[in-house]
């Protein structure tokens, strides 16, 4: 689907406007951990997170940052015809280290040929002032996004998924970052245990009021070996069906400020580790269904705000 036809503000289109060519993210595992695993906040991690960090499959952590980016760059250039690349520090909490270590890793990434910017994923409780100062420096000098995990603005839900922080922590971290000119992309999981459709859709309005620059939506994944899998097998958790998820995403987009960049609408998971929902293995079909449903409705991102 071309940029002109899209009914939401897609990140891929933003990148093409910024760089004038096809740009792809190259995921990196730089050896970080998480305060919700190492005993600072907890030891079990979030109930949905596998042993390699949520969403970090396909990364080769035994390689240096330079080599990870080199291998990923070559693969994505062949597969998608990408010309430029963003180093995506994805696995675990990528600001959970002293600033001098972070600077060394980020600079190593930017020195790799073809790397045109940085995306750094982290938690709101891993943003002490010296780290924010460092991130603000990169935001001024290169193309930069900070991905900040929220998952839900409902404290009850955050406690249930063993997130290790509350919504207030996200608000504080997000406001301190945006005050320093750092673009924040919020991670949201749709279909978390105990959350109604109304609660999921209310999250869009909360993000509008917070002033986030980007959003990543993700269906709830049940991965092997996680506490969430145990809950799923006991019948305590159910996953949204594909059509239900498509409908919620479209409702969510209609309520979301049209200026917010959509970094993702459907999450990925390795087939050998995914328990449910299996429909998420057909990501392209789900994206087409979302596009098709928005077209059927004749709506787009932010249309409910205009109508209201």
C-alpha positions in Angstrom: 0.0 0.0 0.0 1.4 3.4 -1.0 1.9 6.3 1.4 -1.0 8.1 -0.3 -3.4 5.3 0.3 -2.5 4.6 3.9 -5.1 5.5 6.5 -2.6 5.9 9.3 0.7 7.6 9.7 3.1 4.7 9.1 6.7 4.8 10.4 7.9 3.4 7.1 6.5 6.4 5.3 8.1 8.8 7.8 11.4 7.2 7.2 11.1 7.5 3.4 10.2 11.2 3.8 13.2 11.7 6.1 15.8 9.9 4.1 14.4 9.6 0.6 14.9 5.9 0.4 14.0 2.5 1.9 15.1 2.4 5.5 15.0 -0.7 7.8 15.6 -1.3 11.5 18.4 -3.7 12.4 17.9 -5.3 15.8 20.7 -5.5 18.3 21.3 -7.3 21.5 24.0 -5.4 23.4 24.1 -7.6 26.5 21.8 -5.6 28.7 19.5 -7.0 31.4 16.4 -5.6 33.1 15.8 -4.3 36.6 12.8 -6.5 36.7 15.1 -9.5 36.4 18.3 -8.7 38.2 16.7 -8.1 41.6 16.5 -4.3 41.4 12.8 -4.4 40.8 12.2 -8.1 40.7 13.6 -11.4 39.5 10.8 -12.9 37.3 10.4 -10.3 34.7 7.1 -9.5 33.0 4.9 -12.5 32.7 5.0 -12.4 28.9 8.7 -12.0 28.5 10.8 -15.0 27.3 14.3 -15.8 28.3 15.9 -13.7 25.6 13.9 -10.5 26.1 10.5 -9.7 24.6 10.6 -9.4 20.8 14.3 -10.1 20.5 14.3 -13.3 18.4 16.5 -13.5 15.4 19.3 -11.5 17.1 22.8 -13.1 17.5 24.0 -11.8 20.9 27.3 -13.7 20.6 28.4 -11.2 18.0 29.6 -7.7 18.6 27.3 -4.8 18.0 29.3 -4.0 14.8 28.9 -7.6 13.5 25.3 -7.9 14.4 24.6 -4.7 12.5 26.7 -5.8 9.5 24.9 -9.2 9.2 21.5 -7.6 9.6 22.3 -4.8 7.1 23.3 -7.3 4.5 20.2 -9.5 5.0 17.8 -6.6 4.9 19.4 -5.0 1.9 19.0 -8.3 0.0 15.4 -9.0 1.1 13.9 -5.5 1.0 16.3 -3.4 -1.1 17.0 -1.2 1.9 19.6 1.5 1.4 19.9 2.9 4.9 19.4 1.4 8.3 18.6 2.3 11.9 20.4 0.5 14.8 17.6 -0.8 17.0 18.8 -1.6 20.5 15.9 -3.9 21.3 16.6 -6.7 23.7 15.9 -6.0 27.4 16.4 -2.4 28.8 18.9 -0.6 26.6 19.5 2.4 28.9 20.2 0.2 32.0 23.9 0.9 32.3 26.3 3.8 33.1 26.3 6.6 30.5 29.8 5.9 29.5 29.0 2.3 28.5 25.9 3.5 26.6 27.9 6.1 24.7 30.4 3.5 23.6 27.7 1.1 22.4 25.7 3.8 20.6 28.8 5.3 19.0 29.9 1.9 17.9 26.6 1.4 16.1 26.6 4.8 14.4 30.1 4.0 13.1 28.9 1.1 11.0 28.5 2.0 7.3 24.9 2.5 6.3 23.6 3.2 9.9 21.7 6.5 9.7 20.3 6.7 13.2 19.3 5.0 16.5 16.3 3.5 18.1 16.7 2.6 21.8 14.2 0.5 23.7 13.9 0.7 27.4 11.7 1.0 30.5 10.6 4.2 32.2 12.5 3.3 35.4 15.8 3.1 33.6 16.1 6.9 32.8 18.2 8.6 35.5 19.1 12.2 34.7 22.6 11.5 33.3 21.1 9.0 30.9 18.5 11.4 29.7 21.2 14.0 29.1 23.0 11.5 27.0 19.9 10.5 25.0 19.2 14.2 24.4 22.6 14.6 22.9 21.9 11.9 20.4 18.4 13.4 19.7 20.2 16.6 18.7 22.9 15.1 16.6 21.3 12.1 14.8 18.0 10.6 13.8 16.8 9.2 17.2 13.8 7.5 18.8 13.4 6.3 22.4 10.9 3.4 22.6 9.4 3.4 26.1 7.6 0.3 27.4 4.2 1.0 28.9 2.0 -1.9 27.8 -1.0 -0.5 29.8 -1.8 2.7 31.7 -3.9 0.7 34.2 -2.0 0.1 37.4 -4.0 -3.0 38.2 -2.9 -4.5 34.9 0.7 -3.5 35.4 0.7 -5.3 38.7 -0.9 -8.4 37.2 1.7 -8.7 34.5 4.5 -8.0 37.0 5.7 -5.0 35.1 7.6 -3.6 38.1 6.5 0.1 37.7 3.3 2.0 37.7 1.7 4.4 35.2 3.1 7.4 37.1 6.6 6.2 36.4 5.9 6.2 32.7 4.4 9.6 32.8 7.4 11.0 34.7 10.0 9.4 32.3 8.1 10.4 29.2 7.7 14.0 30.3 11.4 14.3 31.3 12.5 13.0 27.9 10.2 15.1 25.8 11.2 18.2 27.7 14.8 17.5 26.4 13.6 17.1 22.8 13.6 13.3 22.8 10.9 11.6 20.6 9.2 8.9 22.6 7.4 5.9 21.1 5.1 4.2 23.6 4.7 0.4 23.6 1.1 -0.9 24.1 -0.2 -4.4 24.3 -3.8 -5.0 23.4 -5.6 -7.9 25.0 -3.9 -8.0 28.4 -5.6 -10.1 31.1 -8.6 -8.4 32.6 -8.7 -5.4 30.3 -12.0 -4.6 28.6 -12.3 -3.3 25.1 -13.3 0.1 26.6 -10.1 0.2 28.7 -8.0 -0.6 25.6 -9.6 2.1 23.6 -9.3 4.6 26.5 -5.5 4.1 26.2 -5.5 6.0 22.9 -6.9 9.1 24.5 -4.4 8.9 27.3 -1.5 8.7 24.8 -3.0 11.7 23.0 -3.0 13.7 26.2 0.6 12.6 27.1 1.8 13.9 23.8 3.8 10.8 22.7 5.4 11.1 19.2 4.9 7.4 18.3 3.0 4.3 19.2 3.8 0.6 18.9 0.8 -1.8 19.2 1.2 -5.4 19.9 -1.2 -8.3 20.4 -0.8 -10.3 23.6 1.6 -13.2 22.8 1.8 -16.3 24.9 5.3 -17.7 24.7 6.7 -21.0 25.8 8.3 -21.1 29.3 6.7 -17.9 30.6 4.4 -17.4 33.5 1.8 -16.2 31.0 1.9 -19.7 29.4 1.1 -21.3 32.7 -1.9 -18.9 33.2 -3.0 -19.6 29.6 -2.9 -23.4 30.1 -4.9 -23.0 33.3 -7.6 -21.1 31.4 -6.9 -17.9 33.2 -6.0 -16.0 30.1 -7.5 -15.9 26.6 -6.1 -14.2 23.5 -8.0 -12.0 21.1 -9.1 -13.7 17.9 -7.8 -12.2 14.7 -11.0 -10.4 13.8 -11.4 -9.1 17.3 -7.8 -7.8 17.2 -8.3 -6.1 13.8 -11.4 -4.4 15.1 -9.8 -3.2 18.2 -6.8 -1.8 16.3 -9.0 0.1 13.9 -11.1 1.5 16.8 -7.8 2.5 18.5 -6.4 4.2 15.4 -9.6 6.1 14.9 -9.2 7.6 18.4 -5.5 8.3 18.1 -4.1 11.8 17.2 -3.3 11.7 13.5 0.1 13.3 14.2 1.3 10.3 16.2 3.6 8.0 14.1 2.6 4.3 14.0 5.7 2.2 14.4 3.9 -1.1 14.5 0.4 -2.6 14.4 1.1 -6.3 14.8 3.9 -8.0 16.8 6.2 -10.8 15.7 7.1 -14.0 17.5 9.2 -17.1 16.6 7.0 -20.0 15.5 8.8 -22.5 17.6 8.2 -20.5 20.8 4.7 -19.1 20.2 1.8 -20.8 22.0 -0.9 -18.4 21.1 -2.4 -16.7 19.1 -1.2 -18.7 16.1 -2.9 -16.2 13.7 -0.1 -13.8 14.5 2.3 -15.9 12.4 0.5 -14.5 9.3 1.5 -10.9 10.0 1.0 -9.7 6.4 -2.5 -11.0 6.3 -3.3 -9.2 9.6 -2.0 -5.9 8.3 -4.0 -6.3 5.1 -7.1 -7.0 7.2 -6.5 -3.8 9.2 -6.1 -1.8 6.0 -9.2 -3.4 4.6 -11.3 -2.8 7.6 -10.4 0.9 7.7 -11.2 1.2 4.0 -14.5 -0.6 4.6 -15.4 1.8 7.4 -14.2 4.8 5.4 -12.2 5.9 8.4 -8.5 6.6 9.3 -6.3 7.5 12.1 -7.9 10.3 14.2 -11.2 10.3 12.4 -13.2 9.7 15.6 -11.5 12.8 17.0 -12.7 14.9 14.0 -16.1 13.4 14.2 -16.4 14.2 17.9 
